[in-house]
Every structure is written in C-alpha cells, then in structure tokens.
Amino acid sequence: MDLKAVGARIKAAREAKGLTQENLAEIIGKSTTHISVIERGFKAPKLETFISIANALDVSADSLLLDVVTCATRSTANELSALIEKRPIKEQQRILNAVRALLTAE
C-alpha cells in the first residue's frame, strides 16, 4: 500500500474541509502528531482510526484508498463530479464538452 499517497489524500480532504491537523485530531480523539504521521505516510492508521478520519472528513474510504482498491472507480467519478459541481455553470459545460470530446476521440 502506498501510505504516502493515502496520507496525501487524507491531508487534501482535511484541507478541503477547512480543518487543521489539530481540529481533525480533536474530532477523532487522536493526537496531532498521530495525524501528522498518517498524513506523511509514515504509519498506516488502524482500521478504527481510518474510519473515524473518513467520517470526520465526509469522504468515502475508497476515495482515500484510490490506488489500493481496484473497485474505486465510482469514487473517482464521484470525486470528479464534486470538483465540477463547485465550478460556475458555464465552466461546468466546458468541462463536460471537453470530456465528451476526449471520450469520443478514442
């Protein structure tokens, strides 16, 4: 398992939610140091901690394990959808047109 990649996704989800390591640590009942170690990929969280992190960040477990699980394609689509939804409507349409062009070019 690529712990650095998983940690980076946890960090990105935490930052996207506007939380500091201290905030996340408090929410899940762990130390800031523990969160830092996980985010830097030095240690894998226990399953219980991993679930607490995913729940606290409002993300799916498979989105954090994207490169680890082979059935995470729905998560990729969900992540893409969430990113697009944050854009203005005109930009959403441009993105959709670009994706359509890429898919029909195959």
N, CA, C and O atoms as a DFTB+ gen file, in Angstrom:
424 C
 N C O
     1  1       0.843      -1.174       0.000
     2  2       0.000       0.000       0.000
     3  2       0.888       1.237       0.000
     4  3       1.897       1.296       0.703
     5  1       0.500       2.210      -0.791
     6  2       1.244       3.461      -0.873
     7  2       0.750       4.397       0.228
     8  3      -0.184       5.173       0.023
     9  1       1.387       4.317       1.395
    10  2       0.958       5.100       2.551
    11  2       1.093       6.600       2.323
    12  3       0.307       7.387       2.850
    13  1       2.089       6.992       1.538
    14  2       2.270       8.424       1.261
    15  2       1.106       8.962       0.434
    16  3       0.634      10.073       0.675
    17  1       0.642       8.177      -0.540
    18  2      -0.486       8.608      -1.373
    19  2      -1.770       8.675      -0.547
    20  3      -2.545       9.623      -0.674
    21  1      -1.994       7.673       0.294
    22  2      -3.176       7.670       1.163
    23  2      -3.112       8.861       2.114
    24  3      -4.105       9.563       2.302
    25  1      -1.962       9.085       2.703
    26  2      -1.787      10.216       3.608
    27  2      -2.016      11.546       2.918
    28  3      -2.615      12.457       3.489
    29  1      -1.538      11.653       1.687
    30  2      -1.724      12.892       0.924
    31  2      -3.202      13.137       0.637
    32  3      -3.665      14.277       0.680
    33  1      -3.944      12.066       0.343
    34  2      -5.377      12.226       0.101
    35  2      -6.118      12.601       1.382
    36  3      -7.062      13.390       1.344
    37  1      -5.697      12.042       2.510
    38  2      -6.288      12.427       3.796
    39  2      -6.021      13.910       4.049
    40  3      -6.921      14.651       4.444
    41  1      -4.792      14.329       3.821
    42  2      -4.435      15.740       4.029
    43  2      -5.254      16.642       3.118
    44  3      -5.774      17.667       3.559
    45  1      -5.370      16.266       1.851
    46  2      -6.131      17.079       0.892
    47  2      -7.600      17.172       1.306
    48  3      -8.207      18.239       1.215
    49  1      -8.167      16.060       1.757
    50  2      -9.571      16.064       2.195
    51  2      -9.734      16.921       3.449
    52  3     -10.721      17.642       3.592
    53  1      -8.777      16.838       4.336
    54  2      -8.817      17.649       5.566
    55  2      -8.765      19.126       5.217
    56  3      -9.551      19.916       5.738
    57  1      -7.848      19.504       4.342
    58  2      -7.704      20.901       3.951
    59  2      -8.934      21.391       3.187
    60  3      -9.365      22.532       3.360
    61  1      -9.498      20.522       2.341
    62  2     -10.703      20.897       1.590
    63  2     -11.874      21.163       2.532
    64  3     -12.749      21.978       2.238
    65  1     -11.879      20.480       3.646
    66  2     -12.932      20.671       4.654
    67  2     -12.622      21.861       5.558
    68  3     -13.448      22.246       6.386
    69  1     -11.440      22.440       5.400
    70  2     -11.067      23.611       6.182
    71  2     -10.641      23.287       7.602
    72  3     -10.760      24.117       8.503
    73  1     -10.143      22.072       7.791
    74  2      -9.702      21.656       9.120
    75  2      -8.182      21.670       9.229
    76  3      -7.474      21.417       8.254
    77  1      -7.701      21.965      10.406
    78  2      -6.281      21.824      10.699
    79  2      -6.052      20.403      11.211
    80  3      -7.002      19.677      11.504
    81  1      -4.791      20.021      11.313
    82  2      -4.487      18.726      11.918
    83  2      -5.010      18.688      13.349
    84  3      -5.494      17.655      13.813
    85  1      -4.913      19.807      14.039
    86  2      -5.391      19.884      15.419
    87  2      -6.895      19.649      15.484
    88  3      -7.375      18.924      16.355
    89  1      -7.648      20.264      14.557
    90  2      -9.095      20.078      14.521
    91  2      -9.450      18.614      14.299
    92  3     -10.274      18.050      15.019
    93  1      -8.820      18.003      13.296
    94  2      -9.106      16.602      12.973
    95  2      -8.747      15.701      14.146
    96  3      -9.501      14.793      14.497
    97  1      -7.603      15.955      14.743
    98  2      -7.166      15.144      15.886
    99  2      -8.188      15.213      17.015
   100  3      -8.503      14.201      17.642
   101  1      -8.694      16.400      17.264
   102  2      -9.679      16.567      18.334
   103  2     -10.971      15.824      18.001
   104  3     -11.556      15.174      18.868
   105  1     -11.413      15.917      16.755
   106  2     -12.657      15.271      16.335
   107  2     -12.581      13.761      16.513
   108  3     -13.540      13.138      16.969
   109  1     -11.437      13.169      16.154
   110  2     -11.345      11.701      16.201
   111  2     -10.686      11.176      17.469
   112  3     -10.552       9.965      17.648
   113  1     -10.279      12.076      18.341
   114  2      -9.710      11.639      19.620
   115  2      -8.299      11.094      19.530
   116  3      -7.931      10.175      20.261
   117  1      -7.516      11.660      18.639
   118  2      -6.106      11.269      18.491
   119  2      -5.236      12.506      18.647
   120  3      -5.746      13.625      18.709
   121  1      -3.943      12.309      18.711
   122  2      -3.027      13.446      18.847
   123  2      -2.735      14.056      17.476
   124  3      -2.871      13.403      16.442
   125  1      -2.337      15.304      17.500
   126  2      -1.923      15.983      16.276
   127  2      -0.726      15.261      15.649
   128  3      -0.630      15.140      14.427
   129  1       0.160      14.798      16.484
   130  2       1.329      14.058      15.998
   131  2       0.892      12.810      15.243
   132  3       1.467      12.475      14.207
   133  1      -0.116      12.127      15.755
   134  2      -0.613      10.910      15.105
   135  2      -1.169      11.245      13.718
   136  3      -0.905      10.528      12.752
   137  1      -1.934      12.328      13.621
   138  2      -2.478      12.750      12.325
   139  2      -1.337      13.087      11.374
   140  3      -1.379      12.712      10.202
   141  1      -0.332      13.780      11.858
   142  2       0.818      14.159      11.039
   143  2       1.542      12.924      10.503
   144  3       1.911      12.878       9.330
   145  1       1.739      11.950      11.342
   146  2       2.432      10.722      10.938
   147  2       1.647       9.997       9.843
   148  3       2.231       9.477       8.892
   149  1       0.327       9.967       9.985
   150  2      -0.529       9.321       8.977
   151  2      -0.468      10.101       7.669
   152  3      -0.283       9.511       6.604
   153  1      -0.621      11.423       7.740
   154  2      -0.631      12.240       6.530
   155  2       0.698      12.194       5.783
   156  3       0.722      12.294       4.557
   157  1       1.778      12.046       6.493
   158  2       3.093      11.973       5.832
   159  2       3.406      10.565       5.341
   160  3       4.437      10.346       4.704
   161  1       2.530       9.614       5.629
   162  2       2.703       8.258       5.123
   163  2       3.711       7.431       5.881
   164  3       4.204       6.430       5.361
   165  1       4.030       7.827       7.105
   166  2       4.994       7.071       7.900
   167  2       4.355       5.891       8.618
   168  3       5.045       4.955       9.021
   169  1       3.033       5.938       8.777
   170  2       2.346       4.875       9.507
   171  2       0.933       4.739       8.965
   172  3       0.264       5.730       8.672
   173  1       0.489       3.484       8.838
   174  2      -0.892       3.234       8.431
   175  2      -1.792       3.355       9.655
   176  3      -1.462       2.838      10.723
   177  1      -2.923       4.030       9.507
   178  2      -3.832       4.111      10.648
   179  2      -4.512       2.767      10.884
   180  3      -4.711       1.992       9.949
   181  1      -4.862       2.498      12.123
   182  2      -5.675       1.321      12.409
   183  2      -7.011       1.514      11.718
   184  3      -7.416       2.645      11.447
   185  1      -7.692       0.427      11.433
   186  2      -8.961       0.492      10.725
   187  2      -9.941       1.422      11.432
   188  3     -10.601       2.233      10.782
   189  1     -10.041       1.317      12.721
   190  2     -10.944       2.168      13.501
   191  2     -10.614       3.650      13.305
   192  3     -11.513       4.474      13.135
   193  1      -9.337       3.978      13.329
   194  2      -8.897       5.363      13.129
   195  2      -9.180       5.807      11.704
   196  3      -9.643       6.926      11.483
   197  1      -8.907       4.942      10.737
   198  2      -9.152       5.257       9.334
   199  2     -10.625       5.591       9.098
   200  3     -10.947       6.560       8.411
   201  1     -11.508       4.787       9.667
   202  2     -12.950       5.014       9.527
   203  2     -13.339       6.333      10.186
   204  3     -14.143       7.087       9.639
   205  1     -12.781       6.609      11.343
   206  2     -13.060       7.874      12.030
   207  2     -12.616       9.062      11.185
   208  3     -13.311      10.075      11.110
   209  1     -11.456       8.930      10.550
   210  2     -10.945      10.009       9.687
   211  2     -11.883      10.218       8.500
   212  3     -12.273      11.349       8.207
   213  1     -12.243       9.138       7.819
   214  2     -13.141       9.243       6.657
   215  2     -14.468       9.887       7.059
   216  3     -14.970      10.763       6.356
   217  1     -15.029       9.461       8.173
   218  2     -16.297      10.028       8.634
   219  2     -16.156      11.497       9.006
   220  3     -17.027      12.303       8.678
   221  1     -15.080      11.851       9.680
   222  2     -14.859      13.238      10.087
   223  2     -14.682      14.147       8.878
   224  3     -15.064      15.317       8.918
   225  1     -14.110      13.620       7.813
   226  2     -13.845      14.413       6.614
   227  2     -14.975      14.325       5.589
   228  3     -14.923      14.975       4.545
   229  1     -15.997      13.519       5.889
   230  2     -17.130      13.326       4.972
   231  2     -16.680      12.834       3.605
   232  3     -17.158      13.306       2.574
   233  1     -15.753      11.878       3.607
   234  2     -15.288      11.271       2.358
   235  2     -15.453       9.763       2.458
   236  3     -15.502       9.206       3.555
   237  1     -15.537       9.114       1.319
   238  2     -15.638       7.662       1.324
   239  2     -14.258       7.043       1.539
   240  3     -13.235       7.613       1.161
   241  1     -14.259       5.888       2.141
   242  2     -12.997       5.188       2.390
   243  2     -12.293       4.868       1.080
   244  3     -11.071       4.985       0.987
   245  1     -13.060       4.463       0.057
   246  2     -12.397       4.107      -1.198
   247  2     -11.793       5.319      -1.895
   248  3     -10.856       5.169      -2.680
   249  1     -12.308       6.520      -1.627
   250  2     -11.667       7.697      -2.223
   251  2     -10.293       7.946      -1.609
   252  3      -9.404       8.492      -2.262
   253  1     -10.125       7.542      -0.349
   254  2      -8.821       7.677       0.302
   255  2      -7.877       6.543      -0.099
   256  3      -6.657       6.687      -0.022
   257  1      -8.448       5.417      -0.527
   258  2      -7.668       4.237      -0.900
   259  2      -7.636       4.036      -2.417
   260  3      -7.449       2.916      -2.892
   261  1      -7.816       5.093      -3.156
   262  2      -7.987       5.039      -4.598
   263  2      -6.970       4.165      -5.324
   264  3      -7.345       3.423      -6.233
   265  1      -5.717       4.230      -4.956
   266  2      -4.696       3.447      -5.654
   267  2      -4.516       2.061      -5.054
   268  3      -3.709       1.270      -5.541
   269  1      -5.265       1.766      -4.001
   270  2      -5.109       0.497      -3.304
   271  2      -6.200      -0.493      -3.685
   272  3      -5.920      -1.667      -3.927
   273  1      -7.448      -0.020      -3.740
   274  2      -8.554      -0.909      -4.080
   275  2      -8.850      -0.817      -5.565
   276  3      -8.763       0.256      -6.162
   277  1      -9.199      -1.947      -6.152
   278  2      -9.430      -1.977      -7.594
   279  2     -10.850      -1.573      -7.963
   280  3     -11.121      -1.310      -9.135
   281  1     -11.740      -1.518      -7.023
   282  2     -13.138      -1.166      -7.305
   283  2     -13.449       0.263      -6.902
   284  3     -14.574       0.551      -6.492
   285  1     -12.509       1.144      -7.005
   286  2     -12.703       2.522      -6.570
   287  2     -13.086       3.442      -7.721
   288  3     -13.011       4.663      -7.584
   289  1     -13.492       2.879      -8.848
   290  2     -13.809       3.722      -9.993
   291  2     -14.994       4.629      -9.724
   292  3     -15.015       5.759     -10.212
   293  1     -15.974       4.179      -8.970
   294  2     -17.107       5.038      -8.635
   295  2     -16.626       6.232      -7.832
   296  3     -17.126       7.345      -7.993
   297  1     -15.664       5.995      -6.980
   298  2     -15.130       7.076      -6.170
   299  2     -14.471       8.126      -7.050
   300  3     -14.601       9.324      -6.797
   301  1     -13.773       7.686      -8.070
   302  2     -13.127       8.617      -8.992
   303  2     -14.187       9.469      -9.681
   304  3     -14.028      10.684      -9.799
   305  1     -15.253       8.844     -10.129
   306  2     -16.335       9.586     -10.778
   307  2     -16.990      10.543      -9.793
   308  3     -17.322      11.673     -10.151
   309  1     -17.177      10.099      -8.559
   310  2     -17.771      10.964      -7.536
   311  2     -16.877      12.147      -7.229
   312  3     -17.361      13.267      -7.061
   313  1     -15.583      11.911      -7.155
   314  2     -14.643      12.999      -6.879
   315  2     -14.658      14.011      -8.024
   316  3     -14.666      15.221      -7.798
   317  1     -14.661      13.501      -9.245
   318  2     -14.704      14.375     -10.412
   319  2     -15.990      15.194     -10.406
   320  3     -15.966      16.399     -10.657
   321  1     -17.096      14.548     -10.122
   322  2     -18.385      15.235     -10.059
   323  2     -18.386      16.333      -8.993
   324  3     -18.872      17.437      -9.234
   325  1     -17.850      16.029      -7.836
   326  2     -17.803      17.009      -6.747
   327  2     -16.953      18.217      -7.138
   328  3     -17.302      19.354      -6.820
   329  1     -15.846      17.971      -7.824
   330  2     -14.992      19.077      -8.258
   331  2     -15.696      19.951      -9.294
   332  3     -15.601      21.178      -9.259
   333  1     -16.398      19.303     -10.210
   334  2     -17.080      20.043     -11.274
   335  2     -18.240      20.851     -10.706
   336  3     -18.479      21.978     -11.139
   337  1     -18.962      20.290      -9.742
   338  2     -20.112      20.981      -9.160
   339  2     -19.739      22.313      -8.517
   340  3     -20.582      23.202      -8.398
   341  1     -18.505      22.454      -8.112
   342  2     -18.057      23.685      -7.457
   343  2     -17.764      24.811      -8.451
   344  3     -17.579      25.963      -8.057
   345  1     -17.724      24.474      -9.723
   346  2     -17.394      25.459     -10.748
   347  2     -18.662      26.168     -11.226
   348  3     -19.761      25.637     -11.061
   349  1     -18.526      27.360     -11.818
   350  2     -19.686      28.045     -12.400
   351  2     -20.298      27.208     -13.530
   352  3     -19.612      26.396     -14.152
   353  1     -21.584      27.414     -13.786
   354  2     -22.325      26.612     -14.767
   355  2     -21.654      26.623     -16.142
   356  3     -21.532      25.574     -16.773
   357  1     -21.224      27.781     -16.609
   358  2     -20.592      27.854     -17.938
   359  2     -19.308      27.020     -17.980
   360  3     -19.021      26.359     -18.978
   361  1     -18.555      27.057     -16.904
   362  2     -17.329      26.260     -16.854
   363  2     -17.654      24.768     -16.768
   364  3     -16.943      23.941     -17.338
   365  1     -18.727      24.427     -16.056
   366  2     -19.161      23.027     -15.992
   367  2     -19.461      22.509     -17.394
   368  3     -19.078      21.395     -17.749
   369  1     -20.147      23.325     -18.185
   370  2     -20.490      22.925     -19.552
   371  2     -19.232      22.746     -20.404
   372  3     -19.158      21.810     -21.200
   373  1     -18.246      23.629     -20.250
   374  2     -16.984      23.496     -20.999
   375  2     -16.260      22.208     -20.610
   376  3     -15.713      21.510     -21.464
   377  1     -16.262      21.905     -19.327
   378  2     -15.606      20.677     -18.858
   379  2     -16.311      19.456     -19.432
   380  3     -15.666      18.517     -19.900
   381  1     -17.635      19.476     -19.391
   382  2     -18.410      18.361     -19.940
   383  2     -18.129      18.181     -21.432
   384  3     -17.953      17.056     -21.898
   385  1     -18.087      19.272     -22.173
   386  2     -17.784      19.197     -23.604
   387  2     -16.384      18.641     -23.843
   388  3     -16.178      17.853     -24.765
   389  1     -15.428      19.045     -23.023
   390  2     -14.044      18.539     -23.168
   391  2     -13.989      17.038     -22.883
   392  3     -13.318      16.289     -23.593
   393  1     -14.692      16.609     -21.848
   394  2     -14.702      15.176     -21.516
   395  2     -15.365      14.383     -22.648
   396  3     -14.869      13.330     -23.048
   397  1     -16.465      14.885     -23.149
   398  2     -17.134      14.216     -24.267
   399  2     -16.182      14.080     -25.471
   400  3     -16.113      13.030     -26.109
   401  1     -15.457      15.160     -25.761
   402  2     -14.529      15.136     -26.891
   403  2     -13.414      14.106     -26.657
   404  3     -13.021      13.395     -27.582
   405  1     -12.918      14.030     -25.445
   406  2     -11.878      13.045     -25.122
   407  2     -12.405      11.618     -25.275
   408  3     -11.711      10.750     -25.804
   409  1     -13.620      11.383     -24.816
   410  2     -14.177      10.026     -24.851
   411  2     -14.567       9.594     -26.254
   412  3     -14.480       8.407     -26.571
   413  1     -14.989      10.509     -27.095
   414  2     -15.375      10.146     -28.457
   415  2     -14.148      10.045     -29.365
   416  3     -14.230       9.485     -30.458
   417  1     -13.012      10.586     -28.918
   418  2     -11.795      10.533     -29.717
   419  2     -11.113       9.172     -29.633
   420  3     -10.198       8.898     -30.411
   421  1     -11.530       8.329     -28.723
   422  2     -10.865       7.026     -28.536
   423  2     -11.167       6.083     -29.650
   424  3     -10.687       4.949     -29.646
